[in-house]
Amino acid sequence: MTNTHVDYQLSQLDQLEAESIHIFREVAAEFEKPVLMFSGGKDSIVMLRLAEKAFYPAKIPFPIMQVDTGLDFPEVMETRDNWVNRLGVRLVVASIDDAIARGVVVDDGKTSRNRMQTATLLDAIEENGFTAAFGGGRRDEEKARAKERVYSHRDEFGQWDPKMQRPELWSLYNGRLHAGEHMRIFPISNWTELDIWDYIGREGIEIPSIYFSHQRRVFERDGMLMTETPLNPMRAGEVAEERTVRFRTCGDITLTGCVESTASTIDEIIEEVAAARVTERGATRGDDRFSEAAMEDRKKEGYF
């Protein structure tokens, strides 16, 4: 008979990993057609690594889906393809350009591609019949995400009602759905940005190079350093200059800012994040600055 030492304890990362793996397995057993939403950023890559562990040595039993704005960083797309090829998972690309061509969304020349992701995502979920969609939201990122449950119910229109969330006492999840509804699943809800970086370092996970310090031509807009690119023309008075920067989050290149940093290793990034007092979304995501409740408003409409 094997005895476990009374002082045996899992580390914080091991506990978080175990919880996330349990959620992945629970969803795979409970829902008919799950899908993992994959942006190519650090959080979705950690999710993919957790899914890989959850079902190893078998392949991940569901596809991954990217909502393609057409404005993604090339480094992120390269890393996405590396992961897809290594794991042999099926990639579903929900293209905003295709959604515009089919009349699913209307390009009025004013609405950002990032905001067009909502209708494109909901159309892809309905078209493919997905009943559960894994997302990389964490509660420490933003106020709306802080009050969302692990199982986030969406109605037949893909909308989220924060007042109608289901209780999750003792980590028991209610996945019951009616026709046309689906569930968003957030397996890393309880992780923090620092936990993500600790895990990336521990596991030796491949992430896009833009997360590390590098030289880039940038200009300042609304208090953020934006990438000089033909996709995001500079306005009057804006001047581009080369600086040493890195990105804390990946998204639409026209809305995602970078921060000045010399952190070129995982350990240096961890040290930098530990001292930060603003979350990565609050510091560098222009799409979250439209209003105080920007994220919650978009989530109610069906956003990630």
C-alpha positions, 0 to 999 in steps of 0.5 A: 500500500502506497502512503502519500506524505502528509506534507505533499502539496501541489504548487499553485501552477500545478493546481491551476493546471489540474483545474484547467485540464479537468474543465477541458475533459469535462467539456469534451465529455459533456458537449457534442461539438466543442471548439477552441478559440485561438488568436495566437496570443499567449493565453490561447497558446497556453490553453492549447498546451493545456488541451494537449496535456488533457488528452495526451497521447491522443490528439485534441478531439476538437478543432481550433478556430481563429477569427481573422481580422486581416490585421494580425501581426505576421509573427502571431500567424507564424506561431499559430501555423507552427502549433497547428502543424505540430499538433495536427489539429484542424484549424477553422478560420472565420474571416471578416473579409469573407463575412463582409463579402457574404453580407454577415457584417457591414464595413461602413469604414468607421467600425474597427475590424476588431468590433466586426469579430463578434458577428463573424464569430457568431456566424461561424459558431452557428454555421459549424454547429459548435455547442461550446467554445473555449476562450482565453479570458482571465478574471484579472484582465478586465471588470466584465471578465471578472464577473463571468463564470467558467461556463458562460451561457449564451442564448440563441442569439449568442448574447450573454446576460450577466444577471442570468449566470448559473451558480458554480458551487463546488466547481460543479458546472451546468452545461444544459442547453436549449436548441440554438444556444451554446456555451463559452468555456473559460478554463484559465479564468482563475489564472493571472498574467503572472501565472501565464508567464510562469507557466510559459517559462516552466513548460518552454512554450513557443510564443510569438517573438513580439512578446519579447523586447525588440526594435520597432518603429512606433508612434504615440496615439491616445497614450499608447505606442502604435506600430508604424504600418500602412494598415494604420496611417499616421494622423497629422502631428504623429511622428514615428521613431524607432524604440525598444518595445515589446507587446503584452497582448496580441490583437488587431495591429491597428488597435494593439499598442506596445510598451517600452521594455528591455525584457528579452527573456521569460524571467525578465518579463516575469519581473516586469509583469510582477511590478506592473499595476495596469493589466495588459488590456488596460495598458495596450488595447485601444478597443477597450478604451471606447467607454468604461463598459466597452468590454461588457457591452461587447460581451453582451453582444456575443464577443469573446 
